[in-house]
Amino acid sequence: MNAFQLYRRYIAASIRAQMQYPGSFLMMAMGEFIVTFTEFVGVWVLFGRFGQIRGWTFAEIAMFYGTVNVSFAIADSISRGFDVFGPQFVKTGNFDRLLVRPRTTILQLLGYELRLSRIGRLIQGVVVLTIATHLLGIGWDARKLLLLAAAIASGVALFVGILVLQATLAFWTVESLEIANTLTYGGVEAAQYPLDIYSRWFRDFLIFVVPIGCVAYFPIVRLLGHRAPLPAPGWLLDAAPLSGFIFLLIALRVWRVGVRHYTSTGT
């Protein structure tokens, strides 16, 4: 059985387990949708009061908002194993069991659980993208669809990479530091708005350190044909989504360093 087939079995088992309680699943998914959509209503009210932010309209912000939330919903649903890695695996010594199995630890943690409840956030992101497309009157063609798909896929890779780094900290701290949440949930909040509304140091951080801006801001600017408040050549705007995949590869290399330094609890 190859890695893909095994991962499919992991996911199938996770779905069966969660579907044992369909009522609970529906309520959690609905809760995710309501909470995130309420946040979006807050953005709508904000723009209803001020009209625009530095030349950006509500419809354009909705494009950022929907893209980022679709990416994060997918990443959050498939990376549960890394999210709970410290308390569930390192602290209890259960990581030892993963190490003796003839499969990579990365595959086993990705298959730990598929959080179906995140479908509520995913649907909310798709709804917001639909609203934005309607308001902007975007004429979709193959290039624009490919760019949007690349931005979403790159965002998924980036957020998974952040969660991998968060889990890696547990090799030295046992508990994953809460400060890592500033890069996940905080990163989602920051990426929902254009980079040019932030201070220079913060923009640089979101471009060169944790490239959230590269997977959201630059592709959407290119997609909308918007004037570029942060000057960049066209080829860079098209290639920007690659940064999310590069970040994930770096995170996985750091993860391997952490695994080599892992010391069992001895229990």
C-alpha positions in Angstrom: 0.0 0.0 0.0 1.5 3.3 -1.0 1.4 6.5 1.0 -1.6 8.0 -0.8 -3.7 4.8 -0.3 -2.8 4.7 3.3 -3.7 8.4 3.7 -7.1 7.7 2.1 -7.7 5.0 4.7 -6.8 7.3 7.5 -9.3 9.9 6.2 -12.0 7.3 5.7 -11.6 6.1 9.2 -11.7 9.6 10.6 -14.9 10.5 8.6 -16.6 7.3 9.8 -15.8 8.1 13.4 -17.1 11.6 13.2 -20.3 10.5 11.4 -21.2 8.3 14.3 -22.5 11.6 15.8 -24.0 13.4 12.9 -26.0 15.8 15.1 -22.8 17.0 16.8 -21.0 17.4 13.4 -23.8 19.5 12.0 -24.0 21.8 15.0 -20.2 22.3 15.1 -20.1 23.0 11.3 -23.0 25.4 11.6 -21.3 27.1 14.5 -18.1 27.5 12.5 -20.2 29.1 9.6 -22.1 31.4 11.9 -19.1 32.7 13.8 -17.0 33.4 10.8 -19.9 34.9 8.8 -20.6 37.2 11.7 -17.1 38.4 11.5 -17.6 39.1 7.8 -20.8 41.0 8.6 -18.6 43.2 10.9 -16.4 44.0 7.9 -19.4 44.9 5.8 -20.6 47.2 8.6 -17.2 48.8 8.8 -17.2 49.6 5.1 -20.8 50.8 5.3 -19.6 53.4 7.7 -16.3 54.5 6.0 -16.8 53.5 2.4 -13.3 52.3 1.6 -9.9 51.8 3.2 -7.0 53.5 1.3 -8.8 53.1 -2.0 -9.8 49.4 -1.4 -13.5 48.7 -1.7 -15.6 46.3 0.3 -15.8 43.9 -2.7 -12.0 43.8 -3.1 -11.6 43.2 0.7 -14.2 40.4 0.4 -11.9 38.8 -2.3 -9.0 38.7 0.2 -11.3 37.5 3.0 -12.8 34.6 1.1 -9.5 33.4 -0.4 -7.7 33.4 3.0 -10.5 31.7 4.8 -10.9 28.9 2.2 -7.1 28.3 2.5 -7.1 28.3 6.3 -10.2 26.1 6.5 -8.6 23.4 4.4 -5.3 23.6 6.2 -6.9 23.5 9.7 -9.0 20.5 8.7 -6.1 18.3 7.6 -3.4 19.3 10.1 -5.1 18.3 13.4 -2.2 16.0 14.3 0.3 18.8 14.3 -2.1 21.2 16.1 -2.3 18.8 19.2 1.1 17.4 18.8 2.6 18.6 22.1 0.0 17.4 24.6 -1.2 14.4 22.6 2.1 12.9 21.4 5.2 14.3 23.1 3.8 14.8 26.6 2.2 11.3 26.7 5.0 9.5 24.9 2.7 8.4 22.1 5.1 9.8 19.6 7.3 6.7 20.2 4.6 4.6 18.6 4.7 6.7 15.5 8.5 6.4 15.3 8.5 2.6 15.2 5.9 2.3 12.5 7.1 1.8 8.9 5.7 5.1 7.7 6.8 8.7 8.0 5.7 10.7 11.0 4.4 13.4 8.7 2.0 11.1 7.0 0.8 9.6 10.3 0.1 13.1 11.8 -1.6 14.3 8.6 -3.9 11.2 8.9 -4.5 11.7 12.6 -7.9 13.4 12.1 -9.8 15.2 9.3 -11.8 17.9 11.1 -15.0 17.8 9.2 -16.5 20.7 11.3 -14.2 23.1 9.4 -16.5 22.6 6.4 -18.5 25.4 8.0 -15.6 27.9 7.6 -14.9 26.5 4.1 -18.5 27.1 3.0 -18.4 30.6 4.5 -15.2 31.4 2.5 -16.7 30.1 -0.7 -19.9 32.2 -0.1 -17.8 35.3 0.5 -15.8 34.6 -2.7 -19.0 34.3 -4.6 -20.3 37.6 -3.2 -17.0 39.3 -4.1 -17.0 37.9 -7.7 -20.5 39.1 -8.2 -19.8 42.6 -6.9 -16.6 42.9 -8.8 -18.0 41.5 -12.1 -14.8 39.5 -12.6 -14.6 37.9 -16.1 -13.1 34.6 -15.3 -10.7 32.9 -17.7 -8.2 30.1 -17.4 -5.4 32.3 -16.2 -7.5 33.9 -13.5 -8.9 30.6 -12.3 -5.4 29.1 -12.2 -4.1 32.1 -10.2 -6.9 31.9 -7.7 -6.4 28.1 -7.3 -2.7 28.6 -6.9 -3.3 31.3 -4.2 -5.6 29.0 -2.3 -3.3 26.0 -2.6 -0.3 28.1 -1.6 -2.2 29.4 1.4 -3.0 25.9 2.5 0.7 25.0 2.3 1.7 28.1 4.2 -0.8 27.5 7.1 0.1 23.8 7.3 3.8 24.9 7.4 3.1 27.2 10.3 1.3 24.4 12.2 4.3 22.1 11.5 6.6 24.7 13.0 4.3 25.0 16.0 4.4 21.3 16.6 8.2 21.2 16.2 8.5 23.6 19.1 7.1 20.9 21.3 10.3 18.9 21.0 12.0 21.5 23.1 9.1 23.0 25.1 6.8 20.0 25.5 3.8 22.3 25.1 3.4 24.2 21.9 3.8 27.8 22.6 0.6 29.9 22.4 2.6 32.6 20.6 2.4 30.3 17.6 -1.3 31.2 17.4 -0.3 34.7 16.4 1.0 33.2 13.2 -2.1 31.1 12.5 -5.2 32.9 13.6 -3.3 36.2 13.7 -2.0 35.6 10.2 -5.5 34.9 8.9 -6.7 38.2 10.4 -3.8 40.1 8.9 -4.1 38.5 5.4 -7.8 39.4 5.1 -6.7 43.0 4.3 -4.3 44.5 1.8 -0.7 44.8 3.0 -0.4 48.4 2.1 -2.6 49.4 5.0 0.0 48.2 7.5 3.3 49.7 8.7 6.5 49.0 6.8 8.0 46.6 9.3 4.9 44.5 9.5 4.5 44.4 5.7 8.1 43.2 5.5 7.4 40.5 8.1 4.4 39.2 6.2 6.4 39.1 2.9 9.9 38.0 3.8 9.6 36.1 7.1 6.1 34.4 7.1 5.0 35.1 3.5 1.3 35.4 4.1 1.3 38.5 1.9 2.8 36.5 -0.9 0.0 33.9 -0.9 -2.8 36.4 -0.6 -2.0 40.0 -1.4 0.1 39.7 -4.5 -2.0 37.1 -6.3 -5.3 39.0 -5.6 -3.7 42.3 -6.7 -2.8 40.5 -10.0 -6.2 38.9 -10.2 -8.1 42.1 -9.8 -5.8 44.1 -12.0 -5.6 46.6 -9.1 -3.0 49.3 -9.0 0.0 48.1 -7.0 0.6 50.3 -3.9 3.6 48.0 -3.3 5.4 48.0 -6.6 6.3 44.6 -8.0 6.9 43.3 -11.5 4.2 41.2 -13.1 6.2 38.0 -13.1 6.6 38.3 -9.3 2.9 38.7 -8.8 2.3 35.5 -10.8 5.1 33.6 -9.0 4.2 34.8 -5.5 2.1 31.7 -4.6 5.3 29.6 -4.8 6.4 31.1 -1.5 3.8 29.1 0.4 5.1 25.8 -0.9 8.7 26.9 -0.2 7.7 27.8 3.4 6.2 24.4 3.8 9.3 22.6 2.6 11.4 24.6 5.0 9.0 23.8 7.9 9.3 20.1 7.1 13.1 20.3 7.1 12.9 22.0 10.5 10.5 19.2 11.6 13.1 16.5 10.7 15.7 18.3 12.8 13.2 18.3 15.7 12.6 14.6 15.3 16.3 13.9 15.5 16.5 15.7 18.8 13.4 14.0 20.3 14.0 12.3 23.6 11.3 9.8 24.7 9.5 10.3 28.0 10.4 6.8 29.0 6.8 5.9 29.9 
